[in-house]
């Protein structure tokens, strides 16, 4: 994936002007997939390692230089990756405003301090209550997973793939907040941080009541409690800084400008056919709903192909200026907004056909997705479905 992203980036620089945008967006979608996989890898590997290292430090009441360096690297990688994924995801979607580098830095600080408080609270509790810590982690993971499933995320093509994805994201929710659903998230985020604050306080208080007085002095124990509380408070402070000053959609307390470049599609020309081409790519399309995913009764048994290729679009109406028509690939699925996780599910099956049409036709093929209203067409080939 890294090599393919590098190849697409070089092609976006070396190709002719009319081909650069094509390779640029393919590079961005590939980069978003890489960021998602790196995010999952980091939380599955670095996060447990960080808690284990901190727990050993607390039990031994000493910090070796290499231990401290390794724990610091794990903590920074967790905060870095979640902020990096948020930025890459916004950059790869035309219906979202890009995140500034200042916003990314503040996001790193936000997650750095909240994850640090969470990991230290885990380490303190695990240093005394190993068995109960395991029970607590499994219980929290189950609750978070069911919460994510109840939110009806839309990343994968099948129900069971979506459940497995939600189970993996539930591991991220053990340590920090990660938005997986479109729309306003302030209420869900508020509930999550109230739960996190309560858990951190309970774990830290239980450790403070039962920690080993022979290896840890009362002064050191008080310092650790202050570190947990102050770190969490700093993380919440930087979160408010991000949403009040540096959010791409504007300050949270000002009238929301929305993240879409175009708020709505231009009105259709009266009398145009149902599958008329759209002159500009859609910037915001409706997400997949349960009804669209399952289809109408009897639709699965029909013989309608998944995609159709027609040599040219129907003739434009008299009210519209004629335009050069190229191949149109019609996909009988709603368009996905997120490029990550399953972006190339159908692309792997259509790539040869799309590339063959792309090089055989003087114009780039257009992709037409199923929508509730009038069909929308993408003027350039995109890997996201």
LUMNUKE-328285 format. One record per residue (C-alpha): residue number from 1; residue in one letter; x, y, z. Coordinates in steps of 0.02 Angstrom, whole numbers. Example, Ala and Ser with C-alpha at 12.3 -4.5 7.8 and 13.67 -1.06 7.14 Angstrom:
BEGIN
 resi resn     px     py     pz
    1    A    615   -225    390
    2    S    684    -53    357
END
This chain:
BEGIN
 resi resn     px     py     pz
    1    X      0      0      0
    2    X    142    120     38
    3    X    224     84   -129
    4    X     59    104   -221
    5    X     25    271   -135
    6    X    200    330   -183
    7    X    171    272   -362
    8    X      4    365   -374
    9    X     82    521   -299
   10    X    223    519   -428
   11    X     97    492   -567
   12    X     -3    642   -506
   13    X    155    746   -530
   14    X    217    671   -694
   15    X     55    652   -791
   16    X    -21    783   -903
   17    X   -129    919   -828
   18    X   -295    834   -865
   19    X   -234    671   -783
   20    X   -159    741   -623
   21    X   -322    759   -528
   22    X   -366    579   -571
   23    X   -208    508   -491
   24    X   -212    633   -349
   25    X   -380    572   -283
   26    X   -331    391   -304
   27    X   -177    430   -198
   28    X   -285    515    -64
   29    X   -405    367    -51
   30    X   -259    246    -38
   31    X   -179    356     95
   32    X   -342    357    196
   33    X   -346    166    191
   34    X   -167    161    255
   35    X   -207    282    395
   36    X   -354    175    453
   37    X   -248     17    455
   38    X   -106    106    547
   39    X   -233    172    673
   40    X   -300     -2    708
   41    X   -124    -74    718
   42    X    -69     61    840
   43    X   -213     35    961
   44    X   -200   -155    951
   45    X    -13   -153    985
   46    X     51      7   1064
   47    X    -95     39   1183
   48    X    -85   -128   1278
   49    X    104   -114   1278
   50    X     92     60   1356
   51    X    -22      0   1496
   52    X     92   -149   1531
   53    X    248    -40   1540
   54    X    166     88   1654
   55    X    100    -50   1768
   56    X    276   -122   1786
   57    X    344     51   1827
   58    X    213     75   1962
   59    X    247    -96   2039
   60    X    435    -69   2040
   61    X    419    115   2089
   62    X    559    156   1967
   63    X    578    206   1785
   64    X    718    140   1677
   65    X    775    256   1535
   66    X    728    134   1398
   67    X    561     98   1483
   68    X    519    283   1491
   69    X    572    309   1310
   70    X    470    162   1248
   71    X    315    214   1346
   72    X    330    393   1283
   73    X    346    333   1103
   74    X    192    223   1122
   75    X     92    368   1195
   76    X    145    490   1059
   77    X    108    363    921
   78    X    -70    338    986
   79    X   -107    525    989
   80    X    -17    553    824
   81    X   -109    417    730
   82    X   -286    465    780
   83    X   -255    648    734
   84    X   -168    596    572
   85    X   -315    487    521
   86    X   -440    626    553
   87    X   -339    745    444
   88    X   -312    621    302
   89    X   -496    572    304
   90    X   -550    753    287
   91    X   -423    784    150
   92    X   -487    635     52
   93    X   -669    690     53
   94    X   -729    833    -54
   95    X   -884    858     53
   96    X   -776    900    205
   97    X   -673   1054    242
   98    X   -488   1011    264
   99    X   -409   1017    436
  100    X   -270   1143    463
  101    X   -102   1092    535
  102    X   -138   1197    690
  103    X   -296   1097    715
  104    X   -199    934    693
  105    X    -70    987    824
  106    X   -207   1033    948
  107    X   -292    867    913
  108    X   -129    777    952
  109    X   -117    869   1119
  110    X   -300    833   1156
  111    X   -280    646   1130
  112    X   -106    642   1206
  113    X   -164    703   1376
  114    X   -329    608   1381
  115    X   -246    444   1330
  116    X   -106    475   1456
  117    X   -231    497   1597
  118    X   -325    343   1541
  119    X   -169    235   1527
  120    X    -99    290   1696
  121    X   -267    254   1780
  122    X   -267     81   1699
  123    X    -88     49   1755
  124    X   -121    102   1934
  125    X   -274    -10   1949
  126    X   -190   -157   1859
  127    X    -39   -149   1975
  128    X   -153   -198   2121
  129    X   -306   -284   2045
  130    X   -245   -388   1896
  131    X   -397   -502   1882
  132    X   -525   -364   1909
  133    X   -435   -256   1783
  134    X   -459   -389   1649
  135    X   -644   -403   1694
  136    X   -662   -214   1685
  137    X   -577   -202   1514
  138    X   -686   -339   1438
  139    X   -845   -261   1511
  140    X   -801    -88   1447
  141    X   -758   -158   1275
  142    X   -924   -251   1263
  143    X  -1023    -96   1313
  144    X   -931     14   1188
  145    X   -951   -114   1049
  146    X  -1139   -127   1076
  147    X  -1149     63   1081
  148    X  -1059     75    913
  149    X  -1168    -61    837
  150    X  -1324     29    899
  151    X  -1263    184    807
  152    X  -1278     90    640
  153    X  -1111    132    563
  154    X  -1090    113    376
  155    X   -912     65    333
  156    X   -926   -112    265
  157    X  -1027   -201    133
  158    X  -1106   -338    240
  159    X  -1182   -345    413
  160    X  -1053   -464    487
  161    X   -907   -366    418
  162    X   -983   -211    499
  163    X   -997   -301    667
  164    X   -815   -357    660
  165    X   -764   -180    617
  166    X   -866   -114    765
  167    X   -782   -240    880
  168    X   -611   -178    828
  169    X   -663      4    849
  170    X   -727    -43   1022
  171    X   -544    -73   1070
  172    X   -505    107   1022
  173    X   -649    164   1132
  174    X   -562     84   1281
  175    X   -431    222   1273
  176    X   -504    373   1183
  177    X   -648    446   1084
  178    X   -659    404    899
  179    X   -804    468    795
  180    X   -874    334    678
  181    X  -1042    409    634
  182    X  -1090    552    520
  183    X  -1174    704    596
  184    X  -1157    802    756
  185    X  -1058    709    886
  186    X  -1056    829   1034
  187    X  -1186    733   1134
  188    X  -1107    563   1103
  189    X   -937    635   1142
  190    X  -1002    715   1302
  191    X  -1077    549   1361
  192    X   -915    458   1322
  193    X   -806    580   1419
  194    X   -924    579   1568
  195    X   -908    389   1572
  196    X   -719    401   1550
  197    X   -701    529   1689
  198    X   -804    421   1807
  199    X   -702    266   1766
  200    X   -536    356   1785
  201    X   -588    426   1954
  202    X   -651    258   2017
  203    X   -496    163   1960
  204    X   -378    292   2035
  205    X   -471    302   2201
  206    X   -473    112   2219
  207    X   -286    105   2188
  208    X   -256    245   2313
  209    X   -350    148   2446
  210    X   -260    -18   2420
  211    X    -87     21   2349
  212    X     68    -55   2431
  213    X    133     68   2561
  214    X    301    -22   2570
  215    X    352     15   2391
  216    X    259    180   2361
  217    X    258    327   2480
  218    X    103    430   2514
  219    X    183    581   2430
  220    X    217    483   2269
  221    X     41    413   2271
  222    X    -31    587   2287
  223    X     76    647   2142
  224    X     11    505   2032
  225    X   -169    550   2074
  226    X   -134    732   2030
  227    X    -51    679   1866
  228    X   -205    579   1814
  229    X   -327    720   1854
  230    X   -222    860   1780
  231    X   -183    763   1622
  232    X   -367    728   1590
  233    X   -410    911   1625
  234    X   -276    969   1501
  235    X   -344    850   1369
  236    X   -521    919   1389
  237    X   -449   1096   1382
  238    X   -365   1064   1214
  239    X   -524    980   1152
  240    X   -620   1141   1186
  241    X   -481   1242   1103
  242    X   -500   1134    947
  243    X   -689   1145    937
  244    X   -699   1329    986
  245    X   -559   1397    877
  246    X   -485   1272    753
  247    X   -626   1158    694
  248    X   -635   1155    502
  249    X   -822   1194    507
  250    X   -794   1348    615
  251    X   -812   1383    801
  252    X   -936   1272    890
  253    X  -1029   1420    966
  254    X  -1047   1515    803
  255    X  -1179   1482    669
  256    X  -1126   1321    588
  257    X  -1066   1340    411
  258    X  -1070   1154    373
  259    X   -931   1049    304
  260    X   -999   1031    128
  261    X   -924   1135    -10
  262    X  -1092   1136    -97
  263    X  -1242   1130     20
  264    X  -1361   1062   -111
  265    X  -1361   1005   -289
  266    X  -1415   1128   -423
  267    X  -1595   1108   -476
  268    X  -1625    990   -619
  269    X  -1676   1056   -788
  270    X  -1861   1026   -818
  271    X  -1893    891   -944
  272    X  -1723    808   -928
  273    X  -1720    617   -929
  274    X  -1707    520   -766
  275    X  -1528    466   -798
  276    X  -1465    631   -866
  277    X  -1283    669   -831
  278    X  -1238    798   -702
  279    X  -1115    930   -758
  280    X  -1017    935   -593
  281    X   -968    798   -472
  282    X  -1080    782   -320
  283    X   -999    846   -161
  284    X  -1123    773    -36
  285    X  -1226    617    -66
  286    X  -1347    529     54
  287    X  -1273    391    161
  288    X  -1327    212    145
  289    X  -1484    176    244
  290    X  -1551     10    301
  291    X  -1681      7    164
  292    X  -1556     48     28
  293    X  -1436    -85     91
  294    X  -1566   -224     99
  295    X  -1658   -170    -57
  296    X  -1841   -181   -100
  297    X  -1934   -347    -81
  298    X  -1889   -462   -222
  299    X  -1746   -354   -281
  300    X  -1615   -483   -237
  301    X  -1700   -611   -347
  302    X  -1707   -500   -499
  303    X  -1584   -514   -643
  304    X  -1528   -332   -642
  305    X  -1338   -330   -659
  306    X  -1232   -246   -526
  307    X  -1160   -124   -652
  308    X  -1194    -81   -833
  309    X  -1083      1   -962
  310    X  -1161    100  -1102
  311    X  -1060    180  -1243
  312    X  -1140    350  -1225
  313    X  -1271    441  -1124
  314    X  -1442    482  -1196
  315    X  -1446    640  -1302
  316    X  -1455    798  -1199
  317    X  -1619    896  -1204
  318    X  -1633   1050  -1309
  319    X  -1624   1164  -1158
  320    X  -1449   1101  -1116
  321    X  -1292   1133  -1216
  322    X  -1221    977  -1299
  323    X  -1069    899  -1219
  324    X   -948    761  -1261
  325    X  -1009    599  -1183
  326    X   -897    457  -1129
  327    X   -928    286  -1055
  328    X  -1039    282   -901
  329    X  -1019    142   -774
  330    X  -1182    122   -680
  331    X  -1166     42   -508
  332    X  -1324    -21   -425
  333    X  -1264     29   -251
  334    X  -1270    189   -149
  335    X  -1108    284   -148
  336    X  -1000    266      8
  337    X   -934    424     89
  338    X   -790    348    185
  339    X   -637    296     82
  340    X   -565    188    220
  341    X   -589      4    264
  342    X   -691    -59    114
  343    X   -650     74    -15
  344    X   -589    -52   -144
  345    X   -721   -186   -119
  346    X   -802   -161   -289
  347    X   -654    -67   -362
  348    X   -553   -229   -363
  349    X   -686   -307   -474
  350    X   -708   -156   -587
  351    X   -529    -97   -600
  352    X   -485   -188   -760
  353    X   -646   -133   -845
  354    X   -626     47   -787
  355    X   -444     59   -841
  356    X   -482    -21  -1009
  357    X   -620    106  -1041
  358    X   -511    245   -974
  359    X   -372    217  -1099
  360    X   -485    169  -1244
  361    X   -598    322  -1229
  362    X   -547    502  -1262
  363    X   -643    553  -1104
  364    X   -631    483   -928
  365    X   -772    361   -884
  366    X   -903    424   -763
  367    X   -972    323   -618
  368    X  -1157    331   -583
  369    X  -1220    271   -413
  370    X  -1394    228   -357
  371    X  -1477    369   -259
  372    X  -1649    397   -187
  373    X  -1678    545   -304
  374    X  -1606    583   -474
  375    X  -1449    486   -520
  376    X  -1285    575   -487
  377    X  -1129    547   -589
  378    X   -947    570   -545
  379    X   -849    644   -690
  380    X   -685    563   -641
  381    X   -642    388   -586
  382    X   -639    369   -396
  383    X   -592    217   -294
  384    X   -724    246   -161
  385    X   -890    155   -172
END
